[in-house]
Amino acid sequence: PDTIVADQPIDLAGYRPDNADGVFSGDISMRQALILSKNTVPVMLLDAVGVPAFLSRFRTVGKPLQLGTSDAEAGLAVALGGVGVSPEQLTWFYSAIANEGELKELRFAPGDRRRSLGNLFSPAAANAVADILADVPPPAGRARLAAQDGTRRVAFKTGTSYGFRDAWAVGFDKLHTVGVWIGRPDGAPHLGAYGVSAAAPVMMQVFDALPVPKKGAAAGRKPLGALASPRSLPERLRRFGSTPAYQTREPLEILYPREGAQIAAQRDQGETFSLPLKVAGGRPPYRWTVLGEELAPEPTGERWAAISGRGQIDIAVTDADGKVDKATFWFE
């Protein structure tokens, strides 16, 4: 959980996941990345582990994910929920985190026996994830639920699928795992329904009605293999990957010419003028478009462009992540 990773724009064989809020935070811990729902981090982790290896864990316990393709052909979108899974299955998988990684058959009546299907996660991994999810802030207007001993009662996560077709929240305490799905039976979008604002409050209401456990969701002895403290991290686990420390990237912005500027042009030859172009932020290389003509990529934030004629001039710049800034100005 305390391993540092760079939350920054990535390009993995053409796949460029973005964060839901469009913000990249730079160097953060794995704990922060999960709490803040950063999309880039799980994609990088899955790329390192390998999609087939990840999917095989679910096949091992007899619960393969629905892909519509073979494991070998599945892409990195699996890390962000690009698989078929029912609310029941999703809640079931979360119950394994609550049960130190062991997946057991669901119990639909008090007398049902719960046969073990095997370990979906290691006890150490399940413990670490439970501890992180217990730190997820409660939905707006709600206080954090506490167990009888005063510790964090509920560990939970929320999600919102592409196009607002699914809003979900799954949480667990020492006694129960609760899953809530909000959407339309026909799969149509439910605009504005986010997991954290639509499903999480309902999930909390369910926990309000359930018995309060003696201990919190993350309470208990650390399993064999878990680290005693962040300071005990071995060198190889202190940072994920070899990416250097990343500084939060400033928004792409045209510095010159500014929007609405009126420029007294200096004549070079005939009616052609040399115009300096300056941009800040974003990620190079930069591709400028002047009067509809795209210029060659430029690795720095400055270049010159030849302008013919006077009057209104439209320019635009696109960075390596596809971000765009535009400006309109006038040559006098």
Secondary structure as the mmCIF struct_conf table of DSSP 4:
data_model
#
loop_
_struct_conf.conf_type_id
_struct_conf.id
_struct_conf.beg_label_comp_id
_struct_conf.beg_label_asym_id
_struct_conf.beg_label_seq_id
_struct_conf.end_label_comp_id
_struct_conf.end_label_asym_id
_struct_conf.end_label_seq_id
STRN STRN1 ILE A 4 ASP A 7
STRN STRN2 LEU A 12 LEU A 12
TURN_TY1_P TURN_TY1_P1 ALA A 13 GLY A 14
STRN STRN3 TYR A 15 TYR A 15
TURN_TY1_P TURN_TY1_P2 ALA A 20 ASP A 21
BEND BEND1 GLY A 22 GLY A 22
STRN STRN4 GLY A 26 SER A 29
HELX_RH_AL_P HELX_RH_AL_P1 MET A 30 ILE A 35
TURN_TY1_P TURN_TY1_P3 LEU A 36 SER A 37
BEND BEND2 ASN A 39 ASN A 39
HELX_RH_AL_P HELX_RH_AL_P2 THR A 40 VAL A 49
HELX_RH_AL_P HELX_RH_AL_P3 VAL A 51 THR A 60
TURN_TY1_P TURN_TY1_P4 VAL A 61 GLY A 62
STRN STRN5 GLN A 66 GLN A 66
BEND BEND3 GLY A 68 THR A 69
HELX_RH_3T_P HELX_RH_3T_P1 ASP A 71 GLU A 73
HELX_RH_3T_P HELX_RH_3T_P2 LEU A 76 LEU A 80
TURN_TY1_P TURN_TY1_P5 GLY A 81 GLY A 81
BEND BEND4 VAL A 83 VAL A 83
STRN STRN6 GLY A 84 GLY A 84
HELX_RH_AL_P HELX_RH_AL_P4 PRO A 87 ALA A 98
TURN_TY1_P TURN_TY1_P6 ASN A 99 GLY A 101
STRN STRN7 GLU A 102 LYS A 104
BEND BEND5 PHE A 108 ALA A 109
TURN_TY1_P TURN_TY1_P7 PRO A 110 GLY A 111
STRN STRN8 SER A 116 ASN A 119
BEND BEND6 LEU A 120 PHE A 121
HELX_RH_AL_P HELX_RH_AL_P5 PRO A 123 LEU A 133
TURN_TY1_P TURN_TY1_P8 ALA A 134 ASP A 135
BEND BEND7 VAL A 136 VAL A 136
HELX_LH_PP_P HELX_LH_PP_P1 PRO A 137 PRO A 139
TURN_TY1_P TURN_TY1_P9 ALA A 140 GLY A 141
HELX_LH_PP_P HELX_LH_PP_P2 ALA A 143 LEU A 145
STRN STRN9 ALA A 146 ALA A 146
TURN_TY1_P TURN_TY1_P10 GLN A 148 ASP A 149
BEND BEND8 GLY A 150 THR A 151
STRN STRN10 ARG A 152 ARG A 152
STRN STRN11 ALA A 155 THR A 160
HELX_RH_3T_P HELX_RH_3T_P3 TYR A 162 PHE A 164
STRN STRN12 ASP A 166 PHE A 172
BEND BEND9 LYS A 174 LEU A 175
STRN STRN13 THR A 177 GLY A 183
TURN_TY1_P TURN_TY1_P11 PRO A 185 ASP A 186
TURN_TY1_P TURN_TY1_P12 LEU A 191 GLY A 192
HELX_RH_PI_P HELX_RH_PI_P1 GLY A 195 ALA A 199
HELX_RH_AL_P HELX_RH_AL_P6 ALA A 200 ALA A 209
BEND BEND10 LEU A 210 LEU A 210
HELX_LH_PP_P HELX_LH_PP_P3 PRO A 211 PRO A 213
BEND BEND11 LYS A 214 LYS A 215
TURN_TY1_P TURN_TY1_P13 ALA A 217 ALA A 218
BEND BEND12 GLY A 220 GLY A 220
HELX_LH_PP_P HELX_LH_PP_P4 ARG A 221 PRO A 223
TURN_TY1_P TURN_TY1_P14 LEU A 224 GLY A 225
BEND BEND13 ALA A 228 SER A 229
HELX_RH_3T_P HELX_RH_3T_P4 PRO A 230 SER A 232
HELX_RH_3T_P HELX_RH_3T_P5 GLU A 235 LEU A 237
BEND BEND14 ARG A 238 ARG A 238
STRN STRN14 ARG A 239 ARG A 239
BEND BEND15 PHE A 240 SER A 242
HELX_LH_PP_P HELX_LH_PP_P5 THR A 243 ALA A 245
HELX_LH_PP_P HELX_LH_PP_P6 GLN A 247 LEU A 252
STRN STRN15 GLU A 253 TYR A 256
BEND BEND16 PRO A 257 PRO A 257
HELX_LH_PP_P HELX_LH_PP_P7 ARG A 258 ARG A 258
TURN_TY1_P TURN_TY1_P15 GLU A 259 GLY A 260
STRN STRN16 GLN A 262 ILE A 263
HELX_LH_PP_P HELX_LH_PP_P8 ALA A 265 GLN A 266
STRN STRN17 ARG A 267 GLN A 269
TURN_TY1_P TURN_TY1_P16 GLY A 270 GLU A 271
STRN STRN18 THR A 272 ALA A 280
BEND BEND17 GLY A 281 GLY A 282
BEND BEND18 PRO A 284 PRO A 284
STRN STRN19 TYR A 286 TYR A 286
STRN STRN20 ARG A 287 VAL A 290
TURN_TY1_P TURN_TY1_P17 LEU A 291 GLY A 292
STRN STRN21 GLU A 293 GLU A 294
HELX_LH_PP_P HELX_LH_PP_P9 LEU A 295 PRO A 297
STRN STRN22 GLU A 298 GLU A 298
BEND BEND19 PRO A 299 GLY A 301
STRN STRN23 GLU A 302 SER A 308
BEND BEND20 GLY A 309 ARG A 310
STRN STRN24 GLY A 311 THR A 318
TURN_TY1_P TURN_TY1_P18 ALA A 320 ASP A 321
STRN STRN25 VAL A 324 PHE A 331
#
